[in-house]
């Protein structure tokens, strides 16, 4: 009997498979399709201080082996998430969930995390620092080590829950930024967020996405994500949630061998709402085929020789 469980910064997961933020709603929507308690956990829809309608449409563009989205963090705001969405999830999901927190200024992050810290259902905070910093000319918090350090340190002061920082791949050195987050007190790193991409409508001769550019995700980005997980694992001694194009049990194992402790599944959920279920159900057989008895034993295993 293989052992699929992993320890994620003190949070024991039955398996390492977690639906990624923005691809699984607030979780309860999928409970109508299958028992979502088979999931390791759920990274909830990205949440901001105030409600957001999101970006203008069109927001989605299809690509070869992936898609581009520019949804714009549409969500009801932190207060509604805590008072309405979490109670709905609690009716169908018995495990701790992951709060994905976004913001446009450090004080917004701090307020949201302070509120989420009080929620018993939240087992882990995932800080999305890919948002534009309104006090720094719109540059993303996650594109330079200094700003990543500052927002992580500020949030660290208001939560005792495990704190993972989700990093953008659209940088010159993912390692330097991960190291800054670790120095500021992060308990772990989530990577990668989407790559920046665009498509053009040949008939209209205009960009498909209303905002021109958007986040590119799907199987095509898997090798990039795997490489960044590998680099961060070698440089920063923190647990990693790896994501980016994961769509099979084999991908999960490859991510763990590169250094991830848990793995998030994103775009695959948009193509097939049963994607996570299928991956979890096929994981034991994939482990047996590869002679793996315990997933925890293979974390970072590809670095050993």
C-alpha angles and dihedrals in degrees: 000000000000123000114229097174123114136184112235108192090315095321109115111216124193086220135355097248115115127167108239123243115272095022100073105039111219091324102249091086089069093048087082088065102043144340101288091195087088087073121097088230138311127251102215125225112287109276130205133186095256127035114269129202091198133222127329119269142291089062101159132062124179120228138180106283093354149021141246121231134185101175093147102222096292106192141135095248131260097284093054092044091055097041101037115013099044095050089052090051092048090063092063106020122061099183132083113272131213119245111216106205126195132177147166098222133028093249090056091054091047094050093047094048092045089056094044091049089067094055111101092204092060111088099171139018119225111196113207105204095174091098122109113262104230091201093054104052094275095297112148116255088231099056097078132039096231097057092041089054093048097051093043093050092048093051094043088063094061104044136058093188120101108281121211121182117215111216133206117232091213094097140094095241121021089179095060091051093046089050091052091052091049091051089051092057107269115159094208148350130244116203146216121017116187126302117238115258146148144198132209125218103231095204096049093032088221134109113278093222115070089223089049094229133048145163115296115212140156138082093321092069096050096097090050092049092047091051092051093048088052093051096046092046090056094048107035124045097216131108115265133213103208122205141157123107097354108159108147144040088253089057090052092054092046090052091051092049088053090054110276120134094195133015131217123211115210127154092027088070090059091054096041121014089203093056097110092044092052092048093050093047093049095044098086093052091048090051092050091049090054095042094247115150099176130020093212089062093060100048105127089358095141090065094064101084 
